[in-house]
Amino acid sequence: GCVRDVQIIKNYLETGSIPVDIATLTASEPIHPNSRIPAEEPDLWPTYANVMSKLGKITAQAKSGDCVYLHFSGHGARNEKTGDLDLVLIDDVHGIRYLGGQELAALMGQMVKKKLYVTLVFDCCFSGGILRHGGLQDAATRTIAYDPAVDALYPGVMNSCPEASSSIRDASILPKWLIDPDGYTVLTACGPHEKAQELVLGSREMKREEKKVKNGALSYFLVQALVSLRKRPVEITHESLYRHICIQFHANWPKQYPMCYGNMKFDFFGRFRPGLNANYIQVYRIQGDQGLHLQAGHAHGVCEGDEYALYPLNSPGDVSTSSKRVQLRVKVDNVRDLTSDLVGVEPTSTLARVKTGWKATLLTSLSSRKVLVRLMPSVGDRTQWIAAANERGSLYLSIEGEEGQPCLFNVTRNTCDEYDILDESYQNIPSLPTILCGRKGGVYHVVDILVHLSSFKYFERIENRIPNQSFERSFGLHVRDGAGQDLTKAANIEVQDGDLLTLTLENLGPKPLYLAVFDLGPLWQIDSLLSQKGGPGFRVVEQKNRWYSGKEEIKWRMRVPEQLTGQGQWQCDDILKVFITNKPSSFAPLLLPKVSVSVDGLDGPIRSDFDRLSTFLSGLTTSARGSEHDGMDEWVTWNFHIRTTKEEHGLN
């Protein structure tokens, strides 16, 4: 299957509209039955010497701005000395030779220095020591046991690689060059604890003596997605492509879950596209199941009755809820922890044409209606306010005097003829701008801010009120300051500007855990601490083994934003929100931006900005079943309240 992977990738690139200089190194089965020599000429074999020669040639000949795509389909091994990835290449003298991860990373670094756009795809395993499955008839794993004798043949290469020691392990299950690539993107076939496997393609009626067609699962789904997108020219980033591949795995091959690291905003084989809209949730079907499902659930704030518009994968990247090109309307019929079920809204809805990978954008969310906002009498005519809220479709406004539960926010008109947003105690919120009542579109500006605040507060409140106690006992979670003091049980954590905090998750159980960490900041932003440099937005925390301590540490420094100190505010509050799940559930792509404390910051095209905030409520991004697809979804959350203080003279 490895040679076929390279062939289908090559065919895809050759049939495109952009000229591509392609080089392939393969080792096909020998022509003669008793021979062990590949069918290709020796200079086309994937030997260490040939691979290094080709990579060196690319670096030397490519020009700034060129795109480089490197695809490896084959076997991976875990280096026993370092725990790092080794790519297994053939050798015409010793049989095999390893290309170490650090060595490969150094080569990628040279390409990045020339300002090349580099995409690296690994359709192999990283979990060394896992041997091939003897009982699997439909798949073969792409890993082999590490042989130290092979590395011993080339000691000079091993010793010359930077960070080639066990010290690179411990705080992370994967080496730093992989999870934090500097200037390039890495797509891998599976998580560090999983096995990259091959699909067996062809008819079930195929005779036993006939040769079955095999492909690596990652290579197959990657090409299928790219071919589908080519049918309608649309720009797609690594991020949206990765999410589509994940949903295909989720629906069709849940035995493994691909990972992506590095810059996610590049086109596939193209340029940087920071403005493309990837703010959607994907839908999927499971083989043998006629239902339609959403990749979000309770953990993401989905509520029964939420409505979505559905679009094909190859719809334009700027599709939004305000578009008139709605293909289908659906609503949530049943909500689980990490996924939900969808049904048609209209009786005549034909959902049969909806395929795995279609995009869902939120139309109406019931979840945000749980955050109430009151209009005080001073705002005047409420007709325009209600119309603006109804147009947004995700906000409930209460009128002063209505009976019911207290409102988290209150809108009033101050003595300067400005709209003010007050908290539940009717106190001013200094991190929010005031809007002149006579300002054009002023009501809509305030409503947009209210939608943002409601999204923020609802996400803050998400919790699993009935967590599985057995799941809670499977890990330890701690927050410590720079001196090592445990602050986990503190009701409020008090720190100074610049102080270092460390979050540690220790896996005490027999299965991997998934960690997502968010900072709910004082400017009403929600940032992922795990996707600031790209990646899926979560960390895999594997159980303790010979290479890994079973612990994951996240370190960060607390700061009072300059936007606040510039207004004389020397103290601020953050909430650190932690999600721990037993299956992948990435929240990274849809986060909340800051609310500008300046009115001038609201003069841009805010409608498109806030359209995506509603989608945030429904499920921030992907969730998938991972390698064990027949178990229950488990998740828990923690909120850590942190107050940061800065001495006033520190700014002088």
TADA-V191622 format. One record per residue. N is the residue number from 1. RES is the residue in one small letter. SS is DSSP state (2 for helix, 1 for strand, 0 for the rest). PHI is phi in radians with two decimals (none if undefined). Layout:
BEGIN
N	RES	SS	PHI
N	RES	SS	PHI
END
This chain:
BEGIN
1	g	0	none
2	c	2	-1.14
3	v	2	-1.15
4	r	2	-1.11
5	d	2	-0.95
6	v	2	-1.13
7	q	2	-1.15
8	i	2	-1.27
9	i	2	-1.14
10	k	2	-1.06
11	n	2	-1.11
12	y	2	-1.08
13	l	2	-1.17
14	e	2	-1.21
15	t	0	-1.55
16	g	0	-1.42
17	s	0	-1.45
18	i	0	-1.71
19	p	0	-1.08
20	v	0	-2.31
21	d	0	-1.57
22	i	0	-2.00
23	a	0	-2.26
24	t	0	-2.15
25	l	0	-2.17
26	t	0	-2.37
27	a	0	-2.27
28	s	0	-1.35
29	e	0	-1.07
30	p	0	-1.02
31	i	0	-1.19
32	h	0	-1.66
33	p	0	-0.96
34	n	0	-1.59
35	s	0	-1.58
36	r	0	-1.99
37	i	0	-1.64
38	p	0	-0.97
39	a	0	-1.18
40	e	0	-1.32
41	e	0	-1.20
42	p	2	-0.98
43	d	2	-1.31
44	l	2	-1.93
45	w	0	-1.38
46	p	0	-1.43
47	t	1	-1.54
48	y	2	-1.02
49	a	2	-1.11
50	n	2	-1.17
51	v	2	-1.10
52	m	2	-1.11
53	s	2	-1.13
54	k	2	-1.13
55	l	2	-1.12
56	g	2	-1.12
57	k	2	-1.15
58	i	2	-1.05
59	t	2	-1.08
60	a	2	-1.29
61	q	2	-1.67
62	a	0	-1.21
63	k	0	-1.91
64	s	0	-0.92
65	g	0	1.66
66	d	0	-1.24
67	c	1	-1.83
68	v	1	-2.13
69	y	1	-2.12
70	l	1	-2.09
71	h	1	-2.16
72	f	1	-1.99
73	s	1	-2.06
74	g	0	2.97
75	h	0	-1.88
76	g	1	-2.04
77	a	1	-2.44
78	r	1	-1.58
79	n	0	-1.18
80	e	0	-1.17
81	k	0	-1.41
82	t	0	-2.00
83	g	0	1.35
84	d	0	-1.48
85	l	1	-1.37
86	d	1	-2.10
87	l	1	-1.49
88	v	1	-1.61
89	l	1	-1.92
90	i	1	-1.48
91	d	1	-2.41
92	d	0	-1.30
93	v	0	-1.90
94	h	0	-1.79
95	g	1	1.69
96	i	1	-2.40
97	r	1	-2.61
98	y	1	-1.64
99	l	1	-1.88
100	g	1	-1.24
101	g	2	-1.06
102	q	2	-1.14
103	e	2	-1.14
104	l	2	-1.14
105	a	2	-1.07
106	a	2	-1.11
107	l	2	-1.16
108	m	2	-1.13
109	g	2	-1.08
110	q	2	-1.13
111	m	2	-1.19
112	v	2	-1.13
113	k	2	-1.07
114	k	0	-1.51
115	k	0	1.07
116	l	0	-1.62
117	y	1	-1.63
118	v	1	-1.96
119	t	1	-2.12
120	l	1	-2.11
121	v	1	-2.02
122	f	1	-1.98
123	d	1	-1.74
124	c	0	-2.73
125	c	0	-1.53
126	f	0	-2.01
127	s	0	-1.58
128	g	0	-1.13
129	g	0	1.49
130	i	0	-1.62
131	l	0	-1.51
132	r	0	-1.06
133	h	0	-1.29
134	g	0	-1.38
135	g	0	-1.69
136	l	0	-1.36
137	q	0	-1.77
138	d	0	-1.90
139	a	0	-2.76
140	a	0	-2.34
141	t	1	-1.45
142	r	0	-1.89
143	t	1	-2.55
144	i	0	-2.32
145	a	0	-1.18
146	y	0	-1.21
147	d	0	-2.04
148	p	2	-1.05
149	a	2	-1.14
150	v	2	-1.16
151	d	2	-1.15
152	a	2	-1.12
153	l	0	-1.27
154	y	0	-2.32
155	p	2	-1.14
156	g	2	-1.12
157	v	2	-1.17
158	m	2	-1.08
159	n	2	-1.32
160	s	2	-1.50
161	c	0	-1.37
162	p	0	-1.16
163	e	0	1.03
164	a	0	-1.46
165	s	0	-2.51
166	s	2	-1.18
167	s	2	-1.18
168	i	2	-1.35
169	r	0	-1.60
170	d	0	1.88
171	a	0	-1.42
172	s	0	-2.51
173	i	0	-1.24
174	l	0	-2.09
175	p	0	-1.12
176	k	2	-1.05
177	w	2	-1.09
178	l	2	-1.53
179	i	2	-1.41
180	d	0	-2.32
181	p	0	-1.15
182	d	0	-1.65
183	g	0	1.63
184	y	1	-2.35
185	t	1	-2.01
186	v	1	-2.12
187	l	1	-2.00
188	t	1	-2.04
189	a	0	-1.29
190	c	0	-2.83
191	g	0	-1.30
192	p	0	-1.15
193	h	0	-1.75
194	e	0	-1.85
195	k	0	-2.00
196	a	0	-1.35
197	q	1	-2.15
198	e	1	-1.82
199	l	1	-1.59
200	v	1	-1.80
201	l	1	-1.77
202	g	0	2.19
203	s	0	-1.27
204	r	0	-1.20
205	e	0	-1.44
206	m	0	-1.03
207	k	0	-1.21
208	r	0	-1.07
209	e	0	-1.32
210	e	0	-1.37
211	k	0	-1.40
212	k	0	-1.43
213	v	1	-1.61
214	k	1	-2.10
215	n	1	-2.46
216	g	1	-1.11
217	a	2	-1.02
218	l	2	-1.11
219	s	2	-1.05
220	y	2	-1.11
221	f	2	-1.20
222	l	2	-1.09
223	v	2	-1.17
224	q	2	-1.03
225	a	2	-1.16
226	l	2	-1.15
227	v	2	-1.13
228	s	2	-1.08
229	l	2	-1.22
230	r	2	-1.19
231	k	0	-1.10
232	r	0	-2.37
233	p	0	-1.02
234	v	0	-2.34
235	e	0	-1.48
236	i	0	-2.40
237	t	1	-1.57
238	h	2	-0.98
239	e	2	-1.10
240	s	2	-1.22
241	l	2	-1.13
242	y	2	-1.06
243	r	2	-1.12
244	h	2	-1.16
245	i	2	-1.10
246	c	2	-1.05
247	i	2	-1.21
248	q	2	-1.17
249	f	2	-1.09
250	h	2	-1.01
251	a	2	-1.46
252	n	2	-2.03
253	w	0	-2.61
254	p	0	-1.28
255	k	0	-1.27
256	q	0	-2.56
257	y	0	-2.28
258	p	0	-1.14
259	m	1	-2.20
260	c	1	-2.41
261	y	1	-2.31
262	g	1	1.71
263	n	0	-1.24
264	m	0	-1.71
265	k	0	-1.71
266	f	1	-1.51
267	d	1	-1.08
268	f	0	-1.18
269	f	0	0.97
270	g	0	-2.72
271	r	0	-1.67
272	f	1	-1.22
273	r	0	-2.28
274	p	0	-1.25
275	g	0	-1.66
276	l	0	-1.18
277	n	0	-1.52
278	a	0	-2.00
279	n	0	-1.58
280	y	0	-2.52
281	i	1	-1.95
282	q	1	-1.75
283	v	1	-1.93
284	y	1	-2.68
285	r	0	-2.14
286	i	0	-1.82
287	q	0	-0.97
288	g	0	1.46
289	d	0	-2.08
290	q	0	-1.44
291	g	0	-1.34
292	l	1	-2.06
293	h	1	-2.24
294	l	1	-1.88
295	q	0	-1.48
296	a	0	-2.81
297	g	0	-2.64
298	h	2	-0.95
299	a	2	-1.13
300	h	2	-1.89
301	g	0	1.58
302	v	0	-1.27
303	c	0	-2.16
304	e	0	-1.06
305	g	0	1.76
306	d	0	-1.01
307	e	1	-1.95
308	y	1	-2.32
309	a	1	-1.78
310	l	1	-1.91
311	y	1	-2.38
312	p	0	-1.12
313	l	0	-0.99
314	n	0	-1.53
315	s	0	-1.20
316	p	0	-0.95
317	g	0	-1.18
318	d	0	-1.76
319	v	0	-1.03
320	s	0	-2.41
321	t	0	-1.18
322	s	0	-1.50
323	s	0	-1.25
324	k	0	-1.54
325	r	0	-1.64
326	v	0	-1.12
327	q	0	-1.38
328	l	1	-2.57
329	r	1	-1.95
330	v	1	-2.34
331	k	1	-2.37
332	v	1	-1.38
333	d	1	-1.81
334	n	1	-2.61
335	v	1	-2.02
336	r	0	-1.88
337	d	0	-1.11
338	l	0	-2.10
339	t	0	-2.47
340	s	1	-2.51
341	d	1	-1.85
342	l	1	-2.04
343	v	1	-2.36
344	g	1	-1.21
345	v	0	-1.44
346	e	0	-1.42
347	p	0	-1.03
348	t	0	-1.60
349	s	0	-1.04
350	t	0	-1.98
351	l	2	-1.53
352	a	2	-1.10
353	r	2	-1.43
354	v	0	-1.31
355	k	0	-1.97
356	t	0	-0.97
357	g	0	1.82
358	w	0	-1.08
359	k	1	-1.77
360	a	1	-2.05
361	t	1	-2.07
362	l	1	-1.24
363	l	1	-1.80
364	t	1	-2.43
365	s	0	-2.02
366	l	0	-1.42
367	s	0	-1.14
368	s	2	-1.19
369	r	2	-1.22
370	k	2	-1.34
371	v	0	-1.76
372	l	1	-1.60
373	v	1	-2.21
374	r	1	-1.80
375	l	1	-1.67
376	m	0	-1.32
377	p	2	-1.01
378	s	2	-1.19
379	v	2	-1.27
380	g	0	1.50
381	d	0	-1.03
382	r	0	-1.56
383	t	2	-1.03
384	q	2	-1.15
385	w	2	-1.12
386	i	2	-1.13
387	a	2	-1.11
388	a	2	-1.13
389	a	2	-1.16
390	n	2	-1.15
391	e	2	-1.15
392	r	2	-1.25
393	g	0	1.26
394	s	0	-2.57
395	l	0	-2.57
396	y	1	-1.99
397	l	1	-1.83
398	s	1	-1.75
399	i	1	-1.68
400	e	0	-0.94
401	g	0	1.81
402	e	0	-1.22
403	e	0	-1.43
404	g	0	2.61
405	q	0	-1.28
406	p	0	-1.05
407	c	0	-1.63
408	l	0	-1.29
409	f	1	-2.35
410	n	1	-2.32
411	v	1	-1.87
412	t	1	-2.37
413	r	1	-2.05
414	n	0	-1.56
415	t	0	-1.23
416	c	0	-1.61
417	d	0	1.04
418	e	1	-2.20
419	y	1	-1.45
420	d	1	-2.04
421	i	1	-1.84
422	l	1	-1.85
423	d	0	-1.43
424	e	0	-1.14
425	s	0	-1.69
426	y	0	1.11
427	q	0	-1.74
428	n	1	-1.14
429	i	0	-1.84
430	p	0	-1.16
431	s	0	-1.48
432	l	0	-1.97
433	p	0	-1.37
434	t	0	-1.75
435	i	1	-2.01
436	l	1	-1.03
437	c	0	-1.11
438	g	0	-1.54
439	r	0	-1.18
440	k	0	-1.08
441	g	0	1.24
442	g	2	-1.02
443	v	2	-1.08
444	y	2	-1.17
445	h	2	-1.05
446	v	2	-1.14
447	v	2	-1.10
448	d	2	-1.05
449	i	2	-1.13
450	l	2	-1.12
451	v	2	-1.07
452	h	2	-1.06
453	l	2	-1.09
454	s	2	-1.13
455	s	2	-1.08
456	f	2	-1.03
457	k	2	-1.20
458	y	2	-1.18
459	f	2	-1.11
460	e	2	-1.02
461	r	2	-1.51
462	i	0	-1.05
463	e	0	-2.73
464	n	0	-1.67
465	r	0	-1.35
466	i	0	-2.25
467	p	0	-1.25
468	n	0	-1.31
469	q	2	-1.12
470	s	2	-1.14
471	f	2	-1.16
472	e	2	-1.11
473	r	0	-1.37
474	s	0	-1.50
475	f	1	-2.69
476	g	1	-2.14
477	l	1	-2.21
478	h	1	-2.47
479	v	1	-2.07
480	r	1	-2.27
481	d	1	-1.53
482	g	0	-1.11
483	a	0	-1.55
484	g	0	1.60
485	q	0	-1.22
486	d	1	-1.37
487	l	0	-1.95
488	t	0	-1.02
489	k	0	-1.64
490	a	0	-1.23
491	a	0	-1.11
492	n	0	-2.40
493	i	1	-1.65
494	e	1	-1.80
495	v	1	-2.38
496	q	1	-1.76
497	d	0	-0.97
498	g	0	1.62
499	d	0	-1.17
500	l	1	-1.67
501	l	1	-2.13
502	t	1	-2.29
503	l	1	-1.81
504	t	1	-2.16
505	l	1	-1.97
506	e	1	-1.96
507	n	1	-1.46
508	l	0	-1.82
509	g	0	-1.83
510	p	0	-1.63
511	k	0	-2.22
512	p	0	-1.19
513	l	1	-2.04
514	y	1	-2.19
515	l	1	-2.03
516	a	1	-2.25
517	v	1	-2.29
518	f	1	-2.23
519	d	1	-1.84
520	l	1	-1.61
521	g	0	-1.54
522	p	0	-1.24
523	l	0	-1.77
524	w	0	1.10
525	q	0	-1.77
526	i	1	-2.15
527	d	1	-1.97
528	s	1	-1.56
529	l	0	-1.32
530	l	0	-1.96
531	s	0	-2.33
532	q	0	-1.16
533	k	0	-1.97
534	g	0	1.67
535	g	0	1.85
536	p	0	-1.31
537	g	0	1.54
538	f	0	-2.50
539	r	1	-2.02
540	v	1	-1.54
541	v	1	-1.96
542	e	0	-1.36
543	q	0	-1.14
544	k	0	-1.06
545	n	0	-2.57
546	r	0	-1.16
547	w	0	-1.82
548	y	0	-2.38
549	s	0	-1.32
550	g	0	1.42
551	k	1	-2.09
552	e	1	-2.19
553	e	1	-1.98
554	i	1	-2.10
555	k	1	-2.04
556	w	1	-2.74
557	r	1	-1.92
558	m	0	-1.55
559	r	0	-2.40
560	v	0	-1.58
561	p	0	-1.03
562	e	2	-1.08
563	q	2	-1.05
564	l	2	-1.53
565	t	2	-1.12
566	g	0	-1.15
567	q	0	-1.78
568	g	0	1.43
569	q	0	-1.79
570	w	0	-1.90
571	q	1	-2.53
572	c	1	-2.61
573	d	1	-2.07
574	d	1	-2.12
575	i	1	-2.14
576	l	1	-1.61
577	k	1	-1.87
578	v	1	-2.04
579	f	1	-1.95
580	i	1	-2.18
581	t	1	-2.25
582	n	0	-1.71
583	k	0	-2.50
584	p	0	-1.06
585	s	1	-2.66
586	s	0	-1.52
587	f	0	-1.92
588	a	0	-1.15
589	p	0	-1.12
590	l	0	-2.04
591	l	0	-2.02
592	l	1	-1.65
593	p	0	-1.38
594	k	0	-1.27
595	v	0	-1.61
596	s	0	-1.13
597	v	0	-1.36
598	s	0	-1.78
599	v	2	-1.08
600	d	2	-1.08
601	g	2	-1.25
602	l	2	-1.73
603	d	0	-1.47
604	g	0	-1.43
605	p	0	-1.34
606	i	2	-1.20
607	r	2	-1.05
608	s	2	-1.14
609	d	2	-1.11
610	f	2	-1.51
611	d	2	-0.98
612	r	2	-1.29
613	l	2	-1.19
614	s	2	-1.13
615	t	2	-1.06
616	f	2	-0.93
617	l	2	-1.14
618	s	2	-1.45
619	g	0	2.59
620	l	0	-1.21
621	t	0	-2.85
622	t	0	-1.32
623	s	1	-2.47
624	a	0	-2.53
625	r	0	-1.44
626	g	0	1.24
627	s	0	-1.41
628	e	0	-2.00
629	h	0	-1.63
630	d	0	-1.94
631	g	0	-1.79
632	m	0	-1.38
633	d	0	-1.34
634	e	0	-2.22
635	w	1	-2.75
636	v	1	-2.47
637	t	1	-2.33
638	w	1	-2.36
639	n	1	-2.00
640	f	1	-1.94
641	h	1	-1.56
642	i	1	-2.17
643	r	1	-1.92
644	t	1	-1.94
645	t	1	-2.12
646	k	0	-2.15
647	e	0	-1.15
648	e	2	-1.05
649	h	2	-1.24
650	g	2	-1.18
651	l	2	-1.57
652	n	0	-1.47
END
